[in-house]
């Protein structure tokens, strides 16, 4: 099983993981043989990457959480955003109705989903952050919110947070971008670089989200603070208040790392995704300056940039598939060579922990046809 950009998927590939629509309904079932017309339809739906099975990897990449729980979480987050957006656009139709009373059921649903996510992740021992979940352009915000919650929970578990702290962390992560509902869509989805004025408008979303959430008794103060502070940076480089160090909530510090990691490894309308390794290196390089050092330490111990089944290019030009990952050395896995100019190396196993002169240069998706 490999995660492959849709433009690199070949006709005849076998879909390795079911694709769902925004309502959680099955669009294409696992095991489907992909035809060119099907691949084009997937691309038309703005789904950038899919899992396939092929001759290069038969590894099974397990989900951190069950697909049905993920889909339920995405739907609940989307419901919160949609209902608030609808209220903002049609306030005249809601005269006399209290916004927070109207949102009460939405927030209670989010609480229920948060408990499910926590129980699911706590039930798994030594859970690690592998490849990010599939995201489509249309549902990016809601899928991103769930991914951030999952990543944040795994970091919080590594930092030995109590269950009630994990609950506040999860709620805050699921709702961290709620303030974006108040921003114009033409700015949020702008394909090009933002102007200075547009950037200032975007930077209002943490305060907008906090102001909205503080009117609800169903969202705790620590969770609300996450919405306000998830773009703050410990060196004072963040927004909206330019807070530093201990003046930033530890929950917000965790969500900041999870938010950046998932955003960097996601394809957006204005840029392609970075590899998990590039995102990890960026976060580690900024530990102690932008991101809390202890949070980065915990994160670096639970993230796997190249999970089993990932195809990679080595610094010597060989192409290989990851066969075994070591949590203490995530950048030095065992790999099986699937392409090499030295034909005798094909299918041989290389232990990168013992090969100091060879490093992973990045992800690879296609093997030369003459191989």
C-alpha positions in Angstrom: 0.0 0.0 0.0 1.3 3.4 -1.0 0.1 7.0 -0.8 0.4 8.4 -4.4 -0.5 11.8 -5.9 -3.5 11.3 -8.2 -1.5 12.5 -11.3 1.0 9.6 -10.7 -1.7 6.9 -10.4 -1.6 4.4 -13.4 -4.5 2.7 -14.9 -4.9 -0.8 -13.5 -3.8 0.2 -10.0 -5.9 -1.2 -7.1 -7.5 1.3 -4.7 -6.2 0.3 -1.2 -8.4 2.5 0.9 -12.0 3.5 0.5 -12.7 7.0 -0.6 -15.6 8.8 1.1 -17.6 11.9 0.1 -18.2 14.9 2.4 -21.2 13.2 4.0 -19.2 10.1 4.9 -20.8 8.0 2.0 -18.6 5.6 0.0 -17.5 7.1 -3.3 -15.2 4.3 -4.3 -14.6 1.1 -2.5 -11.3 -0.4 -1.5 -10.2 -3.1 -4.0 -11.5 -1.3 -7.0 -9.3 -1.5 -10.2 -8.8 2.0 -11.4 -9.5 3.0 -15.0 -8.3 6.2 -16.5 -11.8 7.6 -16.5 -12.1 6.8 -12.7 -8.8 8.5 -12.0 -10.0 11.6 -13.9 -13.2 11.7 -11.8 -11.2 11.4 -8.6 -9.0 14.3 -9.7 -12.2 16.3 -10.7 -13.4 15.9 -7.1 -10.2 17.7 -5.9 -8.8 14.6 -4.2 -5.1 15.0 -4.6 -3.8 11.7 -3.2 -5.0 8.1 -2.8 -3.7 4.8 -1.4 -3.0 2.1 -4.0 -1.7 -1.5 -3.9 0.9 -2.4 -6.4 3.9 -4.7 -6.9 6.2 -2.4 -5.0 4.5 -2.6 -1.6 2.0 -5.0 0.0 2.3 -3.3 3.5 -0.9 -2.4 5.2 -0.9 1.2 6.5 -3.2 1.3 9.5 -5.3 4.3 10.3 -4.6 6.0 13.6 -8.4 6.0 14.1 -11.2 4.0 12.5 -12.4 5.5 9.2 -16.0 5.7 10.5 -14.9 7.6 13.5 -12.9 10.0 11.4 -15.8 10.6 9.0 -18.2 11.2 11.9 -15.8 13.7 13.4 -15.4 15.5 10.0 -19.2 15.7 9.6 -19.7 17.1 13.1 -17.0 19.8 12.7 -18.5 20.7 9.3 -22.0 21.0 10.8 -20.7 23.5 13.4 -19.0 25.6 10.6 -22.0 25.3 8.2 -24.6 26.3 10.8 -22.5 29.3 12.0 -21.9 30.4 8.4 -25.6 30.1 7.6 -26.5 32.2 10.7 -24.0 34.9 9.6 -25.4 35.0 6.1 -29.1 35.0 7.1 -29.2 36.8 10.4 -32.5 38.4 9.5 -34.1 35.0 9.3 -33.0 34.2 12.9 -34.3 37.3 14.6 -35.1 36.6 18.2 -33.1 33.4 18.3 -30.0 33.2 20.5 -26.9 32.2 18.5 -25.3 30.2 21.4 -28.6 28.4 22.2 -28.8 27.5 18.5 -25.2 26.2 18.6 -25.7 24.2 21.8 -26.4 20.9 20.1 -23.5 21.4 17.7 -21.0 21.8 20.6 -22.5 18.9 22.5 -22.0 16.7 19.3 -18.4 17.9 19.2 -17.9 16.9 22.8 -19.3 13.4 22.0 -16.9 13.1 19.0 -14.0 14.3 21.2 -14.7 11.5 23.7 -14.8 9.0 20.9 -11.5 10.2 19.5 -9.8 10.1 22.9 -11.1 6.6 23.7 -10.0 5.3 20.3 -6.5 6.7 20.5 -6.0 5.7 24.2 -7.0 2.1 23.3 -4.0 1.8 21.0 -0.6 1.3 22.5 2.4 3.2 21.2 0.3 5.0 18.6 2.4 7.0 16.1 1.7 9.7 13.6 2.2 8.3 10.1 1.0 9.7 6.8 -1.6 12.4 7.0 -5.2 11.5 6.1 -6.5 12.1 2.6 -7.9 15.6 2.2 -9.9 17.1 -0.7 -9.9 20.8 -1.4 -13.6 21.2 -0.8 -13.5 19.7 2.7 -10.0 20.8 3.7 -10.9 22.9 6.7 -12.9 20.2 8.4 -10.6 17.3 7.6 -7.6 19.5 8.7 -9.4 20.2 12.0 -9.8 16.5 12.7 -6.2 15.7 11.7 -5.0 18.4 14.0 -7.0 17.0 16.9 -5.6 13.5 16.3 -2.0 14.7 16.1 -2.5 16.9 19.2 -3.9 14.1 21.2 -1.0 11.8 20.4 1.4 14.5 21.4 -0.6 15.1 24.6 -0.5 11.4 25.4 3.3 11.4 24.9 3.5 14.3 27.4 1.4 12.3 29.9 -1.6 14.5 30.0 -4.5 13.5 32.1 -7.7 12.5 30.4 -9.5 15.7 31.3 -6.7 17.7 29.8 -6.8 15.6 26.6 -10.6 16.5 26.4 -9.9 20.2 26.5 -7.0 19.8 24.0 -9.2 17.8 21.6 -12.2 20.3 21.7 -9.8 23.2 21.2 -8.1 21.5 18.3 -11.4 20.5 16.6 -12.6 24.1 16.9 -9.3 26.0 16.5 -10.2 27.4 13.1 -13.8 28.3 13.8 -13.0 32.0 13.4 -12.4 31.4 9.7 -16.2 31.3 9.2 -16.1 35.0 9.6 -13.6 35.5 6.8 -14.4 36.1 3.1 -14.1 33.0 1.0 -12.3 34.8 -1.7 -9.5 35.5 0.7 -9.5 32.0 2.3 -9.4 30.3 -1.1 -7.2 32.8 -2.9 -4.8 30.8 -5.2 -2.1 33.5 -5.2 -0.2 35.3 -2.5 -2.2 37.4 -0.1 -1.8 41.2 0.0 -0.7 42.8 3.3 -4.3 43.9 3.9 -5.7 40.4 3.2 -3.1 38.9 5.5 -4.2 41.2 8.3 -7.8 40.1 7.7 -6.8 36.4 7.9 -4.9 37.1 11.1 -8.2 38.2 12.8 -9.6 34.6 12.7 -8.1 33.5 16.1 -9.7 36.5 17.9 -13.0 36.0 15.9 -13.1 32.4 16.9 -12.4 33.1 20.6 -15.0 35.9 20.7 -17.6 33.5 19.3 -16.7 30.6 21.6 -16.5 32.6 24.8 -20.3 33.0 24.6 -20.9 29.3 24.9 -20.9 27.3 28.2 -20.4 24.1 26.3 -16.8 25.0 25.4 -14.3 25.2 28.3 -12.0 28.2 28.9 -8.8 26.2 28.0 -10.4 25.0 24.8 -11.4 28.6 23.9 -7.8 29.8 24.5 -6.6 27.3 21.9 -8.7 29.0 19.3 -7.2 32.4 20.4 -3.5 31.4 20.7 -2.8 28.6 18.2 -0.9 31.0 15.9 1.1 32.5 18.7 4.8 31.6 18.7 7.0 31.4 21.8 9.5 34.0 20.5 6.7 36.5 20.1 6.5 36.1 16.3 2.9 35.0 16.2 -0.5 36.6 16.3 -3.0 38.0 17.3 -1.3 39.3 20.4 2.4 38.5 19.9 2.6 36.5 23.1 5.8 34.9 24.3 6.9 31.8 26.2 4.8 31.0 29.2 2.1 33.5 28.3 0.9 31.0 25.8 -1.3 28.1 26.9 0.4 24.7 26.7 -2.6 23.3 24.9 -2.2 26.1 22.2 1.5 25.2 21.9 0.6 21.6 21.1 -2.1 22.6 18.6 0.4 25.0 17.0 2.7 22.1 16.2 -0.1 19.8 15.0 -1.6 22.6 12.9 1.7 23.4 11.1 2.6 19.8 10.5 -0.8 18.9 8.9 -0.9 22.2 6.9 2.6 21.7 5.5 1.9 18.1 4.5 -1.4 19.0 2.7 -1.8 20.1 -0.9 -3.6 23.5 -1.0 -5.0 25.5 -3.8 -1.9 27.8 -3.7 0.9 25.2 -3.2 1.8 21.5 -3.2 2.3 19.5 0.0 5.7 19.2 1.5 7.0 15.7 2.4 6.5 14.7 6.1 10.2 14.8 6.5 10.5 18.4 5.4 7.7 19.4 7.7 9.3 17.5 10.6 12.7 19.1 9.9 11.1 22.6 9.9 9.3 22.0 13.2 12.5 20.6 14.8 14.6 23.4 13.5 12.3 25.9 15.2 12.0 24.1 18.5 12.8 26.6 21.2 12.4 29.7 19.0 8.9 29.4 17.4 7.6 26.2 19.0 7.8 25.0 22.6 10.9 22.8 22.9 9.2 20.2 25.1 6.3 19.9 22.7 8.7 19.5 19.7 10.6 16.8 21.7 7.4 14.9 22.3 6.3 15.3 18.7 9.6 14.1 17.2 9.2 10.9 19.2 5.7 10.0 17.9 5.9 11.1 14.2 7.1 8.7 11.5 8.0 10.7 8.4 8.4 7.5 6.2 5.9 4.8 7.4 6.2 1.2 6.2 5.2 1.0 2.6 6.4 4.4 1.7 8.4 4.7 -1.6 11.5 6.9 -1.2 14.6 8.0 -3.2 18.0 7.6 -1.6 20.9 9.9 -2.0 22.8 7.3 -4.1 20.0 7.4 -6.7 18.3 4.1 -5.7 14.5 3.9 -5.2 13.3 1.9 -2.3 10.3 1.0 -0.2 10.3 1.3 3.6 10.0 -2.2 5.2 10.6 -1.5 8.8 10.6 1.6 11.0 12.5 2.2 14.2 10.8 4.8 16.6 14.1 5.9 18.0 15.5 6.4 14.4 12.6 7.4 12.2 14.8 8.7 9.5 16.9 5.5 9.3 14.4 2.7 8.4 15.1 -0.6 6.7 14.3 -0.4 3.0 13.9 -2.8 0.0 15.6 -1.6 -3.2 13.1 -1.6 -6.1 15.2 0.4 -8.6 19.0 0.7 -8.9 21.4 1.2 -11.8 23.2 -1.7 -10.3 20.8 -4.5 -11.2 22.1 -6.9 -8.6 20.8 -4.6 -5.8 17.1 -5.1 -6.8 15.0 -6.6 -3.9 17.9 -6.4 -1.5 17.3 -5.0 2.0 19.3 -2.0 3.2 19.5 -1.1 6.8 20.0 2.7 6.7 21.0 2.7 10.4 24.2 1.0 9.3 24.7 3.0 6.1 26.0 6.4 7.3 26.8 7.6 3.8 23.3 7.2 2.5 20.3 9.3 3.4 16.7 9.6 2.3 16.3 12.5 -0.2 12.5 12.4 -0.3 9.3 10.7 -1.4 9.1 8.9 -4.8 6.0 7.8 -6.6 7.2 6.3 -9.9 9.8 3.7 -10.8 11.5 4.0 -14.2 9.8 1.7 -16.7 13.0 -0.1 -17.7 13.4 -1.4 -14.2 
